[in-house]
Amino acid sequence: MATQNINIQPSTAELADLGNLWMKQVKLDLNCHNVGTIESFDPVFQTAKVSINYTKAYLKIDDVGNANVLPDVYPVLVDCPCIVVGGGSGYLSFPIEPGDECLVMFNDRDMDNWYSGSSNSITATGRLHAFTDAIVLVGLRSRANAIMGYDGEAVTLSYKGNKFKLAEDKLTVDLTPAPSSGVITFEYTSEGKLAIKNATAEFVAALVKLFDDVNTATAGGFPVLMPTYAVDILALKSFQE
């Protein structure tokens, strides 16, 4: 624990010192934005329980004049409305989970009446920038939780390995149904062409190969390449397993 003996004669205080002390105290009492972590999320009302990611520090002076820095943990915030991106009848939802980092913003005034459904009433209390009036925006990330493989050239919607990418010249959907299957990619280009691929083949190419083998085998009037058929059919079958 850090200690400092403050049994010294201070310099003469001036009006500017008093003003600086007052401004610092105002800032200490004012809640504006904090970085937090989701503890739990209620999908019914889209509210969250959030912990603040740092602690307060108080200077406590003991009987002999030593100043000790003491930590004080912020209270856990409960029933905090979460911002859901949307407008009109549309919205975009995400599976908010414990451990997600977030930005906590504190409304200037008491928002109890607004949250209950009254948009033009007088505030219920005289609260100002209070912890009780927290609003949560999920998506802020620390360096330790930075997104790996961030795509700076496409609009991407990603969830557990599945990705929907909108680039300037194509639309790509990457699906990962199971580790053994690998990624299945649907790519639609600006030329109006659709390509379907998995880890081992391209769908159209596999289909064309099957038709070519069937045509070759039946050219003499009797199928003679049944093992080849089996390989071709397995290649096509891999797209649905």
C-alpha positions in Angstrom: 0.0 0.0 0.0 1.4 3.4 -0.9 2.0 5.8 2.0 3.1 9.4 2.1 3.9 11.5 5.2 2.1 14.8 4.7 3.2 16.5 8.0 4.6 19.5 6.1 3.8 23.2 6.0 1.7 23.9 2.8 2.3 26.9 0.7 -0.2 29.8 1.0 -3.4 28.9 -0.8 -4.6 31.2 -3.5 -7.9 31.8 -5.1 -6.8 29.8 -8.2 -6.0 26.8 -5.9 -9.6 26.9 -4.5 -11.0 27.1 -8.1 -8.9 24.1 -9.2 -9.9 22.1 -6.1 -13.6 22.9 -6.8 -13.3 21.8 -10.5 -11.6 18.6 -9.5 -14.4 17.8 -7.0 -17.1 18.4 -9.6 -15.3 16.1 -12.0 -15.0 13.4 -9.4 -18.7 13.6 -8.6 -19.8 13.6 -12.3 -20.5 10.3 -14.0 -20.2 10.6 -17.8 -18.8 7.4 -19.5 -17.2 4.3 -18.1 -15.8 1.1 -19.6 -17.7 -2.0 -18.3 -18.2 -5.7 -18.7 -21.5 -7.5 -19.1 -22.3 -9.8 -16.1 -25.7 -11.0 -17.5 -28.2 -10.0 -20.1 -32.0 -10.1 -20.2 -33.2 -10.7 -23.8 -36.8 -10.1 -22.9 -36.3 -6.4 -21.9 -32.8 -6.0 -23.4 -31.3 -4.9 -20.1 -28.0 -5.9 -18.6 -26.2 -6.2 -15.3 -22.8 -4.5 -15.7 -19.6 -4.2 -13.7 -17.3 -1.2 -14.1 -13.8 -2.2 -15.2 -11.8 -0.1 -12.7 -12.0 1.0 -9.1 -12.1 4.3 -7.3 -9.0 5.4 -5.3 -9.4 7.2 -2.0 -6.7 9.0 0.1 -7.1 8.2 3.8 -5.0 9.9 6.4 -4.2 8.0 9.6 -3.5 9.3 13.1 0.2 10.0 12.5 -0.3 11.9 9.2 0.4 9.1 6.7 -1.8 9.2 3.6 -2.8 5.7 2.3 -4.4 5.1 -1.1 -7.4 2.8 -0.6 -9.3 1.1 -3.5 -13.1 1.2 -3.6 -15.0 -1.0 -6.0 -17.8 0.5 -8.0 -21.2 -1.1 -7.4 -22.6 -3.5 -10.0 -25.1 -1.7 -12.2 -28.5 -3.5 -12.7 -31.3 -3.2 -15.2 -29.3 -1.1 -17.6 -31.0 -0.6 -21.0 -28.8 -1.8 -23.9 -28.8 0.0 -27.2 -30.2 -2.1 -30.0 -29.3 -0.8 -33.5 -32.5 -0.3 -35.4 -35.2 2.1 -36.7 -38.8 1.9 -37.6 -39.9 -1.8 -37.6 -36.3 -3.0 -38.2 -33.5 -3.9 -35.8 -30.2 -5.8 -35.7 -29.8 -8.0 -32.7 -26.7 -9.8 -31.3 -26.4 -12.5 -28.7 -25.0 -10.4 -25.8 -23.0 -12.7 -23.4 -21.3 -12.4 -20.0 -17.8 -11.1 -20.5 -18.6 -8.8 -23.4 -17.0 -5.4 -23.0 -19.2 -2.3 -23.3 -19.4 1.4 -22.9 -21.5 2.6 -20.0 -23.1 6.0 -20.5 -24.9 7.9 -17.8 -28.0 10.0 -18.7 -27.9 13.6 -17.6 -31.2 13.3 -15.7 -33.4 10.7 -14.0 -34.8 8.5 -16.8 -37.1 6.3 -14.7 -40.3 7.8 -16.1 -39.1 7.7 -19.7 -38.1 4.0 -19.3 -41.6 3.3 -17.9 -43.2 4.7 -21.0 -43.8 8.4 -20.2 -41.8 10.5 -22.7 -42.8 14.1 -21.6 -43.3 13.9 -17.9 -41.2 15.6 -15.2 -38.3 13.6 -13.9 -39.1 11.4 -11.0 -36.2 12.6 -8.9 -33.5 15.3 -9.1 -30.7 12.8 -10.0 -27.9 14.2 -12.2 -25.5 11.9 -14.0 -26.3 9.1 -11.6 -25.2 5.5 -11.7 -28.9 4.6 -11.6 -29.4 6.1 -15.1 -26.9 4.0 -17.0 -27.2 3.1 -20.7 -25.1 0.3 -22.2 -23.5 0.1 -25.7 -22.0 -3.3 -26.3 -19.1 -3.6 -28.8 -16.3 -1.6 -27.3 -13.1 -3.8 -27.3 -9.8 -3.7 -25.4 -6.6 -4.6 -27.2 -6.7 -8.0 -25.5 -10.1 -8.7 -27.1 -9.5 -7.2 -30.5 -11.2 -9.0 -33.4 -8.9 -11.4 -35.2 -8.8 -11.2 -39.0 -10.8 -8.0 -39.1 -11.9 -7.3 -42.7 -11.2 -3.7 -43.6 -12.6 -4.0 -47.2 -16.1 -5.5 -46.6 -19.1 -5.1 -44.4 -19.1 -8.2 -42.3 -21.6 -9.9 -40.1 -19.9 -12.8 -38.2 -21.1 -15.3 -35.6 -19.2 -18.4 -34.4 -17.2 -18.8 -37.6 -20.1 -18.1 -39.9 -19.6 -14.9 -42.0 -21.8 -12.7 -44.2 -19.6 -10.3 -46.2 -20.7 -7.5 -48.5 -17.8 -6.2 -50.6 -17.8 -3.7 -53.5 -18.1 -6.4 -56.2 -19.5 -9.5 -54.5 -21.6 -11.0 -51.7 -20.0 -13.9 -49.8 -21.6 -16.2 -47.2 -19.2 -18.5 -45.4 -20.8 -21.3 -43.3 -19.1 -23.7 -41.0 -21.6 -26.5 -40.2 -19.0 -28.8 -38.6 -15.3 -29.0 -38.1 -15.0 -32.0 -40.4 -16.8 -30.4 -43.2 -14.8 -27.2 -43.4 -16.3 -23.9 -44.6 -19.0 -23.8 -47.3 -18.8 -20.5 -49.3 -21.6 -19.0 -51.3 -20.3 -16.2 -53.5 -22.5 -14.0 -55.7 -20.5 -11.5 -57.9 -21.5 -8.3 -59.6 -21.6 -10.2 -62.9 -24.5 -12.2 -61.6 -22.6 -15.5 -61.2 -23.0 -17.7 -58.2 -20.2 -20.0 -56.9 -20.7 -22.6 -54.2 -17.6 -24.1 -52.7 -16.5 -26.2 -49.8 -13.0 -27.3 -48.6 -12.5 -29.8 -51.4 -14.6 -28.8 -54.4 -16.7 -26.3 -56.3 -20.3 -27.3 -56.6 -20.8 -26.5 -60.3 -17.5 -28.1 -61.3 -18.4 -31.3 -59.3 -21.8 -31.4 -61.0 -20.3 -30.9 -64.5 -17.7 -33.7 -63.8 -20.5 -36.1 -62.9 -22.4 -35.3 -66.1 -19.2 -35.7 -68.2 -18.5 -39.1 -66.6 -22.1 -40.2 -67.1 -21.9 -39.1 -70.7 -18.6 -40.9 -71.3 -19.7 -44.1 -69.6 -23.0 -44.3 -71.6 -21.5 -43.3 -74.9 -21.2 -47.0 -75.9 -24.7 -47.7 -74.7 -23.8 -49.3 -71.4 -22.4 -47.7 -68.2 -18.9 -48.9 -67.4 -17.6 -46.3 -64.9 -19.7 -47.0 -61.8 -16.8 -46.4 -59.4 -16.3 -42.9 -60.9 -20.0 -42.2 -60.4 -19.6 -43.0 -56.7 -16.7 -40.6 -56.3 -18.6 -37.8 -58.2 -21.7 -38.4 -56.1 -19.7 -38.2 -52.9 -18.2 -34.9 -54.0 -21.7 -33.5 -54.4 -23.0 -35.1 -51.2 -20.3 -33.3 -49.2 -22.2 -30.0 -49.7 -25.1 -31.1 -47.5 -23.3 -32.9 -44.7 
